Amino acid sequence: MTPDRKSPVYLNLLQIRLPVGGVLSILHRVSGVLLTLSIPFMIWLMQHMNSGPDGYAYVIGLMNHGAFKLLVFLLAWLMIQHSLSGIRHLLLDMGVGYELARARSSAWLAFALSILLAAVLAVVLW
């Protein structure tokens, strides 16, 4: 007896070449998940900063450590990237820039702006 359907095909996701819009969409989802997971850390940080002068001094002292600066930088970059690609997705949902050439250029623009703003942030932090 032969089966009526084909067996599943193995897909190597590392070999699939997505267009820049697809990569940006995946990064948008990943950055959203990571930002959601960072909410307890942000709440903890805000609680310490608002607990009084000692808590504020503690957080300022943490900002002098390179690892903490790196964590704040990464979270801020995630926020920048998520916001820019979210704005792009909202514009695409409204029909603005839906043509292939404009969609590609807006994806590259979102990438470039997020890198530029992250570089400015790095200069400010360090």
C-alpha positions in Angstrom: 0.0 0.0 0.0 1.3 3.4 -0.9 0.5 6.5 1.1 -1.8 9.1 -0.5 0.2 12.0 0.9 3.8 13.1 0.8 5.9 12.9 3.9 6.9 16.2 5.6 9.8 18.0 4.0 12.7 19.0 6.2 13.2 22.8 6.1 16.5 24.2 7.1 15.5 27.7 8.3 19.1 28.9 8.2 19.2 28.4 4.4 15.9 30.2 3.6 16.6 33.7 2.3 13.9 36.1 3.5 13.4 39.5 2.0 14.4 42.4 4.2 10.8 43.0 5.1 10.5 39.5 6.4 13.6 39.8 8.5 12.3 43.1 9.9 9.0 41.4 10.7 10.7 38.6 12.6 12.9 41.1 14.5 9.8 43.1 15.4 8.2 40.0 17.0 11.4 39.0 18.8 12.0 42.5 20.1 8.4 42.6 21.3 8.9 39.3 23.2 12.1 40.5 24.7 10.6 43.8 25.8 7.7 42.0 27.4 10.1 39.7 29.3 12.0 42.8 30.5 9.0 44.4 32.2 9.8 42.9 35.7 13.3 44.3 35.4 11.9 47.7 34.5 9.4 47.7 37.3 12.2 46.7 39.8 14.4 49.5 38.4 11.6 52.1 38.7 10.7 51.0 42.2 14.3 51.5 43.4 14.5 54.9 41.7 11.2 56.0 43.3 11.9 54.6 46.8 13.8 57.6 47.9 17.3 59.1 47.8 19.0 55.9 48.7 17.3 53.9 46.0 18.0 56.5 43.5 21.7 56.6 44.5 21.8 52.8 44.2 20.4 52.9 40.6 22.8 55.7 39.7 25.6 53.6 41.1 24.5 50.7 38.9 24.7 53.0 35.9 28.5 53.2 36.4 28.9 49.5 35.7 29.6 48.5 32.0 27.3 45.5 32.1 24.4 47.5 33.4 25.0 50.2 30.7 25.1 47.4 28.1 21.7 46.0 29.4 20.1 49.5 29.3 21.5 50.1 25.8 20.2 46.8 24.5 16.7 47.4 26.0 16.7 50.9 24.5 17.8 49.6 21.1 15.0 46.9 21.3 12.5 49.7 22.0 13.8 51.8 19.2 13.8 48.9 16.7 10.3 47.7 17.8 8.9 51.2 17.6 10.2 51.9 14.1 9.2 48.6 12.6 5.8 48.9 14.3 5.3 52.3 12.7 6.3 50.8 9.4 3.8 47.9 9.9 1.0 50.4 10.8 1.7 52.4 7.6 1.7 49.2 5.5 -1.7 48.3 7.1 -3.1 51.7 6.0 -1.9 51.0 2.5 1.0 53.5 2.6 4.2 52.2 0.9 2.6 48.8 0.0 4.4 48.7 -3.4 7.3 46.3 -3.4 10.0 48.9 -4.0 8.7 51.2 -1.3 8.2 48.3 1.2 11.8 47.3 0.7 13.1 50.8 1.1 11.0 51.4 4.2 12.3 48.2 5.7 15.9 49.3 5.0 15.1 52.8 6.4 13.7 51.3 9.6 17.0 49.2 10.0 19.2 52.2 9.2 17.3 54.5 11.6 17.4 52.0 14.4 21.2 51.6 14.0 21.7 55.4 13.8 19.6 56.1 16.9 21.3 53.2 18.8 24.7 54.7 17.9 23.6 58.1 19.2 22.4 56.4 22.4 25.7 54.6 22.8 27.5 57.9 22.5 25.2 59.4 25.2 25.6 56.4 27.6 29.3 56.1 27.3 
